[in-house]
Amino acid sequence: MLKTHTTVAIVYDFDGTLAKGNIQENSFIPDLGLTTEKFWKEVKKITKENEMDEILAYMYLLIEKANEKKVSCKKKKIKEHGKSVQYFEGVEQYFARINQYAKEKCINLEHYIISSGTKEMIEGTSIAKEFKCIFASSFKYDHEGVPEWPALAINYTTKTQYLFRINKGIHNAWDNSSINEYTPPADRPILFENMIYIGDGATDIPAMKMLNYQGGTSIAVYPSKTKGAKEKAQKLLQNDRANYIAKTDYSENSDIVNIIQGILDQIAAKESIRQYTK
């Protein structure tokens, strides 16, 4: 048993990992009078026509359509759309259970989000309180809470930056001085080897690959009822992008919970032995 607590971080993508579909699809896009298919098709069109980052394109289109349809897009209203999120099975109960399991192993467990989804909506969900920090795409607002400009757009490759921020204990997106300053790996608040990344697909590959390279662990999840989803996850496993695959079921004794508990067991055992080398 560990004599002192070590800190472990579990980092989650949000859409398709903890919640079904994209968070904007639950109520915001329908409020704009658009189908999901039509909205994302227009995003693709704007992206190609303007040589635009796809995340910036969806953020632009959300606000453009909201203004066109006279739908409120003030920060408070955007946040309220998080209440309509649909979670995968067991998600809301999962955090208390896994935190207790970690505590019994003398592990200080922290949870983080790194997502291309809308931060304000994620902050409006019932599980937002479970996260030490939420890194997600967000807007800059004026004095009346109306979006003026994208404040942060997180895409495929920029997700890796936030793994380094977590590794160095930087809980904001603006401190570029600390992120670039050299800190010996052993002196960083959360070692990469004590980090777990959970994601559902292609947008998570750079983060998974980078964390694997740094000695951490990645888990690719898939919805069991979606045709071809398991095969896509298996490819990530076969191509050394992910270390494990599991269904998006966070119920007690589910595959992903058993995997996470097994990883925590390994970390606890390794840290226990490491104490005798100091």
C-alpha positions as CSV (number, residue, x, y, z in Angstrom):
1,M,0.0,0.0,0.0
2,L,1.2,3.5,-0.8
3,K,2.3,5.6,2.2
4,T,1.8,8.9,0.3
5,H,-0.7,9.9,-2.3
6,T,0.3,10.0,-6.0
7,T,-1.8,12.0,-8.4
8,V,-3.4,10.3,-11.5
9,A,-5.3,12.2,-14.2
10,I,-8.0,10.7,-16.4
11,V,-8.5,12.9,-19.4
12,Y,-11.7,12.5,-21.5
13,D,-12.9,13.6,-24.8
14,F,-16.6,14.5,-24.3
15,D,-18.7,14.0,-27.4
16,G,-19.0,10.3,-28.2
17,T,-17.0,9.4,-25.2
18,L,-19.1,10.4,-22.2
19,A,-22.1,11.7,-24.0
20,K,-24.0,10.6,-27.1
21,G,-23.4,12.5,-30.3
22,N,-22.1,16.1,-30.4
23,I,-23.3,18.3,-27.6
24,Q,-24.6,20.9,-29.9
25,E,-27.0,18.4,-31.5
26,N,-29.2,17.9,-28.4
27,S,-31.0,21.2,-28.4
28,F,-29.0,24.1,-29.9
29,I,-29.0,22.9,-33.5
30,P,-32.7,21.9,-33.4
31,D,-33.5,25.3,-32.0
32,L,-31.9,26.8,-35.1
33,G,-34.5,24.9,-37.2
34,L,-31.7,22.7,-38.7
35,T,-31.2,19.0,-38.8
36,T,-27.9,17.6,-37.6
37,E,-27.1,16.4,-41.1
38,K,-27.8,19.8,-42.7
39,F,-25.8,21.7,-40.1
40,W,-22.6,19.6,-40.4
41,K,-22.9,19.6,-44.2
42,E,-22.9,23.4,-44.2
43,V,-19.9,23.3,-41.8
44,K,-18.0,21.2,-44.3
45,K,-18.9,23.5,-47.1
46,I,-17.7,26.6,-45.2
47,T,-14.5,24.8,-44.2
48,K,-13.6,24.0,-47.8
49,E,-14.6,27.3,-49.4
50,N,-12.7,29.4,-46.9
51,E,-9.7,27.1,-46.2
52,M,-11.0,27.2,-42.6
53,D,-10.4,25.1,-39.5
54,E,-13.5,22.9,-39.1
55,I,-13.9,23.8,-35.4
56,L,-13.8,27.5,-36.2
57,A,-16.3,26.9,-39.0
58,Y,-18.9,25.2,-36.7
59,M,-18.4,27.9,-34.1
60,Y,-19.0,30.6,-36.7
61,L,-22.1,28.8,-38.1
62,L,-23.7,28.3,-34.7
63,I,-23.6,32.1,-34.0
64,E,-24.5,33.0,-37.6
65,K,-27.6,30.8,-37.6
66,A,-28.6,31.9,-34.1
67,N,-28.6,35.6,-35.2
68,E,-30.4,34.7,-38.4
69,K,-33.1,32.8,-36.5
70,K,-33.2,35.3,-33.6
71,V,-32.3,32.5,-31.2
72,S,-30.4,33.8,-28.1
73,C,-26.8,32.8,-28.0
74,K,-25.8,34.7,-24.9
75,K,-23.4,32.8,-22.7
76,K,-26.1,31.9,-20.1
77,K,-28.4,30.5,-22.8
78,I,-25.6,28.5,-24.5
79,K,-24.7,27.0,-21.1
80,E,-28.3,25.9,-20.6
81,H,-28.1,23.7,-23.6
82,G,-25.7,21.5,-21.6
83,K,-28.7,20.3,-19.6
84,S,-30.1,18.4,-22.5
85,V,-27.0,16.2,-23.0
86,Q,-27.6,12.4,-23.2
87,Y,-24.9,10.4,-21.4
88,F,-23.8,6.9,-22.0
89,E,-24.9,4.3,-19.5
90,G,-23.5,4.7,-15.9
91,V,-21.7,8.0,-16.6
92,E,-23.3,10.1,-13.8
93,Q,-22.7,7.4,-11.1
94,Y,-19.2,6.5,-12.4
95,F,-17.2,9.3,-10.9
96,A,-18.1,8.7,-7.3
97,R,-17.3,5.0,-7.7
98,I,-13.9,5.4,-9.4
99,N,-12.9,8.2,-7.0
100,Q,-13.6,6.0,-4.1
101,Y,-11.6,3.1,-5.7
102,A,-8.7,5.4,-6.3
103,K,-8.8,6.7,-2.7
104,E,-8.6,3.2,-1.4
105,K,-5.4,2.8,-3.4
106,C,-4.1,6.0,-1.9
107,I,-4.3,7.7,-5.3
108,N,-5.4,11.3,-5.7
109,L,-7.6,11.0,-8.9
110,E,-8.3,14.1,-11.0
111,H,-10.6,14.3,-14.1
112,Y,-10.1,16.6,-17.1
113,I,-11.9,17.3,-20.3
114,I,-10.1,18.0,-23.6
115,S,-12.8,18.5,-26.3
116,S,-13.5,20.2,-29.6
117,G,-17.1,20.6,-28.3
118,T,-18.5,23.8,-26.8
119,K,-17.1,24.5,-23.4
120,E,-20.1,26.6,-22.2
121,M,-22.4,23.7,-22.9
122,I,-20.1,21.2,-21.1
123,E,-20.0,23.5,-18.2
124,G,-23.8,23.4,-18.1
125,T,-24.0,19.6,-17.7
126,S,-24.7,17.7,-14.5
127,I,-21.2,16.2,-14.4
128,A,-19.2,19.5,-15.0
129,K,-18.4,19.6,-11.3
130,E,-16.4,16.4,-11.5
131,F,-13.6,17.9,-13.6
132,K,-10.6,19.7,-12.3
133,C,-10.5,21.7,-15.6
134,I,-12.5,21.7,-18.8
135,F,-10.4,22.5,-22.0
136,A,-12.9,23.0,-24.8
137,S,-13.7,25.3,-27.7
138,S,-15.2,28.5,-26.4
139,F,-16.2,32.1,-27.2
140,K,-15.1,35.6,-26.2
141,Y,-18.2,37.5,-24.9
142,D,-19.0,41.2,-24.7
143,H,-20.3,43.0,-21.6
144,E,-23.8,41.7,-22.2
145,G,-22.7,38.1,-22.6
146,V,-23.0,38.0,-26.4
147,P,-20.3,36.0,-28.4
148,E,-17.9,38.3,-30.2
149,W,-15.2,36.0,-31.4
150,P,-13.8,32.4,-30.8
151,A,-11.7,32.5,-27.7
152,L,-10.4,29.0,-28.1
153,A,-10.8,26.3,-30.8
154,I,-9.5,22.8,-30.0
155,N,-8.9,20.5,-32.9
156,Y,-7.2,17.2,-33.6
157,T,-3.6,18.2,-33.0
158,T,-4.0,21.0,-30.4
159,K,-5.5,18.5,-28.0
160,T,-1.9,17.3,-27.3
161,Q,-1.0,20.8,-26.0
162,Y,-3.5,20.4,-23.2
163,L,-2.0,17.1,-22.1
164,F,1.2,19.0,-21.5
165,R,-0.7,21.7,-19.5
166,I,-2.2,19.0,-17.3
167,N,1.3,17.4,-17.0
168,K,2.7,20.7,-15.8
169,G,-0.2,21.7,-13.6
170,I,-1.4,24.6,-15.8
171,H,-5.1,24.9,-15.6
172,N,-5.7,27.6,-18.2
173,A,-5.3,28.1,-22.0
174,W,-3.4,31.4,-21.9
175,D,-0.2,30.8,-19.9
176,N,2.3,30.1,-22.7
177,S,5.3,31.1,-20.6
178,S,4.9,28.2,-18.2
179,I,4.0,25.7,-20.8
180,N,7.2,26.4,-22.7
181,E,9.5,26.7,-19.7
182,Y,11.6,23.5,-19.1
183,T,10.6,21.5,-16.0
184,P,12.3,18.2,-15.3
185,P,9.8,15.5,-16.0
186,A,10.0,14.1,-12.5
187,D,9.2,17.5,-11.0
188,R,5.9,17.9,-12.9
189,P,2.6,17.6,-10.9
190,I,1.3,14.7,-12.9
191,L,3.6,12.3,-14.7
192,F,2.6,11.3,-18.2
193,E,2.9,7.7,-17.0
194,N,0.1,8.5,-14.5
195,M,-2.2,9.8,-17.2
196,I,-5.1,8.0,-18.9
197,Y,-6.7,9.3,-22.1
198,I,-10.2,8.2,-23.1
199,G,-11.5,9.0,-26.6
200,D,-13.8,7.7,-29.2
201,G,-12.2,8.1,-32.6
202,A,-10.0,9.8,-35.2
203,T,-10.0,13.2,-33.5
204,D,-8.3,11.7,-30.5
205,I,-5.5,9.9,-32.3
206,P,-2.8,12.5,-31.9
207,A,-3.5,12.8,-28.2
208,M,-3.6,9.0,-27.8
209,K,-0.4,8.5,-29.7
210,M,1.5,11.2,-27.9
211,L,0.4,9.9,-24.5
212,N,1.4,6.4,-25.4
213,Y,4.8,7.7,-26.5
214,Q,5.2,9.4,-23.1
215,G,4.4,6.3,-21.2
216,G,0.8,7.0,-20.4
217,T,-2.3,4.9,-21.3
218,S,-5.0,5.4,-23.9
219,I,-8.4,3.8,-24.2
220,A,-10.6,3.9,-27.3
221,V,-14.3,3.6,-26.6
222,Y,-17.1,2.8,-28.9
223,P,-21.0,2.7,-28.7
224,S,-22.0,-0.9,-28.9
225,K,-25.2,-0.2,-30.9
226,T,-23.4,1.8,-33.7
227,K,-22.6,-0.3,-36.7
228,G,-18.9,-0.5,-37.4
229,A,-17.9,1.4,-34.3
230,K,-16.2,-1.6,-32.6
231,E,-14.2,-2.3,-35.8
232,K,-12.9,1.3,-35.9
233,A,-11.8,1.0,-32.3
234,Q,-10.1,-2.3,-33.0
235,K,-8.1,-0.6,-35.8
236,L,-6.9,2.0,-33.3
237,L,-5.7,-0.9,-31.1
238,Q,-4.1,-2.8,-34.0
239,N,-2.3,0.4,-35.2
240,D,-0.9,1.1,-31.7
241,R,-3.0,4.3,-31.3
242,A,-4.9,2.9,-28.3
243,N,-3.7,0.5,-25.6
244,Y,-7.2,-0.8,-24.8
245,I,-10.8,-0.7,-26.3
246,A,-14.1,-0.8,-24.5
247,K,-17.8,-0.1,-24.9
248,T,-19.1,3.3,-23.8
249,D,-20.7,1.8,-20.7
250,Y,-19.5,3.2,-17.4
251,S,-21.7,1.0,-15.2
252,E,-20.2,-0.9,-12.3
253,N,-18.1,-3.9,-13.4
254,S,-18.3,-2.7,-17.1
255,D,-15.3,-3.3,-19.3
256,I,-14.0,0.3,-19.2
257,V,-14.4,0.5,-15.4
258,N,-12.4,-2.8,-15.0
259,I,-9.7,-1.5,-17.3
260,I,-9.4,1.8,-15.4
261,Q,-9.3,0.0,-12.1
262,G,-6.6,-2.3,-13.4
263,I,-4.5,0.6,-14.6
264,L,-4.9,2.3,-11.1
265,D,-3.8,-1.0,-9.5
266,Q,-0.6,-1.0,-11.7
267,I,0.2,2.6,-10.8
268,A,-0.4,2.0,-7.1
269,A,1.9,-1.1,-7.2
270,K,4.6,0.7,-9.1
271,E,4.5,3.8,-6.8
272,S,4.7,1.5,-3.8
273,I,7.9,-0.1,-5.0
274,R,9.3,3.2,-6.2
275,Q,9.3,4.5,-2.6
276,Y,12.1,2.1,-1.7
277,T,14.4,3.6,-4.3
278,K,14.3,7.1,-2.6
